[in-house]
Amino acid sequence: MIKKILVPTDGSANSLTALKYGIYIARKLEAALTGLYVIDVNLIQGPMLTDISGSVGMPPYEGFFEAIEKSLDEKADFILKEFQERCQKNGIKAEVKKVIGKISSVIIEEAQNADLILMAKKGENFHLKEGGLLGSVAEAVTRNSGKPVLVTPENFVEIESMALAFDGSASATKALDLSLQLSQQNAWPLTVIIITADSKKAAALIAQVEEANQKYPDEPPMADCETIIFSGKEPDEIIKFIREGSVELMVMGAYGHNRLREFFLGSTSSHVIRKSPIPVLLIR
């Protein structure tokens, strides 16, 4: 059950959209939100600021780093205050937290007390090595947090139905279980997408889905669930289905059978996140 949702925020437009999704989902699941602002330690110390000041011919003056830290601290307080006010206005239980550190490491650590991590596709520091939530941060969080990660798009749309890309892998099987729970709890019809040209494999995967949805033989299925078979390339078929507008949430295992050693960037998961106009929920 999802009762605690961690929402890293930086005050950017995309992170505000992520908060909208957080409020919407928290209301549906009767969950609480935690707004997390990470003050990037690289912006306070290390060579970055020294290099910048040196390049313009202005070496750091006494108190330079303290002034930078104070400015970042005040910005964090302002953003977290707005986060909490938006939650209170919508009747959502929320707390906020401000931490100085490496962005991905802090999110992973704080996520140990959460059931779901909700991240914007791109933050205000997307151009920085450690700030692009689609790149190194998302990869590190998805690989190491052990928690579901919901990556949100630029625009908010209410979720009324959902889909799952299913290939039978361990992560996809976990994603199936969570999808059935969410579908049942929120009355979101679930469409399971199976992409294979092998009819025997497709039949086996369909049977796995049906078995998971029928926990008890004498009771009705857990969720309103249908299965669709495609035979093209995984990322292309998933994006094509999403763009048809049939669902507002896509769920998928972060890594499939043949991608256990593959970097996050370049994988099917990353391709879908980059192209998807709807939220993508990744299960490791």
N, C-alpha and C positions, 0 to 999 in steps of 0.2 A: 504494500500500500504506500502511496506517495502522500506524505503528510508534511514534509519539510522541503522547500524548494530554494536552492541557492541561485541568486541572480547577480552575477558580476556586472557592474555598471561603471560607465565613465562619463555619463552625461551627454553622450552623442545622440543624434537623432535615432540611430539604429538601436542603441541601448534603451531608449525610451519606448521604442516599439517592443523590445524584449520585455520590458516591464508591463506593457499592456497585455502581452500574452501571459506573463506571470500572474497578473491579477485575474485574468479570465480563467486560467487553469486552476488557480488556488480557490476561486469561488466554486468551480465545478467539483473539485476534490475535497473541499473543506480543509485546505492545507494552509500553512503559514509560509511567508516569504522572508528570506534574509537577503538584504541588499549589501553587496560587498564592493567596496572601492579599494583597489590596490594602488598605492603610491609606488610607482616603479622605482626601485632602489637605484637603478642606473641613472635616473634623472636627478638624484640627490648627491651621489658620490660616483667615483669611478672617473674614467677619462673623458666621458662625453661632454660634460659642461666645460672642462678645462680645454678641450679641443675647440669647442665653439668660441669660447672667449678669446683663445689664442689666435684664432683665424681672423678675428676682427681687430686684433691688436690691443685687446683689453684683458690683461691678466686678472684672475679672480681677486677681488678686494677682500679685506677683512670682513667676515660675516656674510660673504657671498653665498656660500652653500646654505647657511642658516636662513637667509632671506628666501632662497629658492624653496627650501623645505616648508617654510611658513606659508608661502604662496600656494604650494601644492596642497598643503594641509587645509587651508581655508577653502580652496576649490572643492576638495573632497567633502568637507562639512556641508557646503552649499548643495552639492549634488545628492548627498545622502538625506539631507533634510527634505528635499523635494521628493525623493523616493518614498520616504516615510509618510509624507503628507498625502501623496497620491494613493497609497495603500489605505490610509485611514479614511480618506474620502470615499473609498469604495468598500469599506467595511472589511478589509483584509487584515488579519493579524500579521504584523511585520516587525522585524528588528533590523538594525543596520550595523555594519562593522567596517572599520577603516584599518588597513594593515599596510605597513611598509615592507616591501620585499620583491622578489621575482614573481611576475604576474602568474605564470603557470603554476609555480610551486605553491603559492599562497592559495590559489583556487583549489588545487588538489587537496591541500591540507584542510581547508575549510569545508570541502565537500564531504569529508568523512562524517560530518554531522547532518548531512542532507540525504534525501532520497532521489533527488533530481537536480541536475544542473541546467540552467537555462541561460544560453549565451547568444548575444547578437552576432550576426554573420561577420560584420566588420565594426570595429570600434574606432574612436577618434584617432588612435595611434596605429592605424592599419599599416602605415608606411614603415613603422619601426620593426625591427627584426622580431622583437618579443611581443609586439602589440597587436598583430593581426590575428583576430580570433578565429579566422578561417585557417590560418597556417600553423605555426609552431605551437601556439597556445592550445588551439583545439586538438591538435595531434597529441600533445602531452597530456591534456586533461582526459581525453577519450581513452588513451592507452593506460593511464596510471591511476585514475580516480576510482575505477571500479563501479561507477555510477552511470545511469542513463544520462545522456547529454542531448538537450533539445536546442538546435541551432535555428534561430529565428530569422526571417527575411526582413526586407526593408519596410514592408507594409503589413498592417494588421488586418486579418480577416477572421471572423468567428469560425470556430471549428464545429462542423456539423456531421462530418463523416471522416473516415481515415482509411489508409491503405498500408499494407505491409509487403515489402519485397522479401520473399522467402525462398531460401535455397537449401534448407535442411542443416546448415552449419550450426555449431554450438551457439554462436552469437545470435543467429536468426531464430533458433529455437527459444532462446530467452526472450527475444523480441516478440515472438508469437505469444508467449504466455502473458507478457505485459500488455500487448495489444488487445488480447481477449478480455483482460481485466478492465482496461480503459473503455473498451467498447461496451462492455456490460454496465459499468458504473455510470457512464455518461450517455448511454443510448446512442452511441455513434456507430452507424453501420460500418462494418469492416470488410474491405476488399483485399484478398490475399493475391498477390501477383507472383506467379511462378514463371521463370524464364528459362526454357529448355526446349530443345528439339527432340529430346529423348522421351517417347511416350511412356515407357516403363518408369523412368525416373519421375516424370510428372505425376503418374498414378500413385507412386509411393509417397511423394510429397503431399498430394491431396489427402491421402489416407492419414498422414501425420497431422495435418491441420484439423481434419475431422475428429480424430481421436483426442486432440488437445481441447477441442471445443465441446466435446461430449464427455465431461468428467464422470457423469453418472448415467448409466444406460436407461434408467427408468425416469429420468428427468429431461426436460428440453435442453437444447444447446445453450451454452453460456451466452453467446453473442449472436447477433444478426450478421452472418458471415457468408460471403461468396468467394469463389476462387476463379481466377482468370489465368489462362495459359498464353504466354507469348514465346516466340522462338527466335527473336533477334538478339542483338547485343544488349547486355544488361543495362548499362547507363542510358543508352538511347531509348530503350523501351520504357524505362521508369520515367524519364523526363517527358516522353511523349504522353504517357498516361497522366502524369501530373498536369500537363498543360491542357489536357482535355477538360479540366475543371471539375472532375467528379468528386474530388476529396480536398480537404483543407489541412490534412496532416499526413506526412509520410513517415513510416517507421521502417528501420532496417538495421540489420546487424552491421557493426562497424567493419568487420572483416569476415570474408567468406572462406570457403574451403581452400582456395588457391592464393589467398592474399595474407596469410598469417604473418609472413615476413616482409610484406610490401609496405613501403612508407605510406602514410596517410595521404599525402599529396599524390595525385595521379591515380588513386584507387577509385572504384565505383562510388564509394561513399562520398569522397571529396567532389567528384564530378557532379553528383546529384545535388550536393549542397550548393555548389557554385551556380548551378543553373535553375534551381528550384525557386519558384515564387511563393512557396508555402513552407511552413516549418518542417524540419527533418529531425526525427528523434532517433539517435544512434544508441545502440546497445552493444557494449563490449563483451 
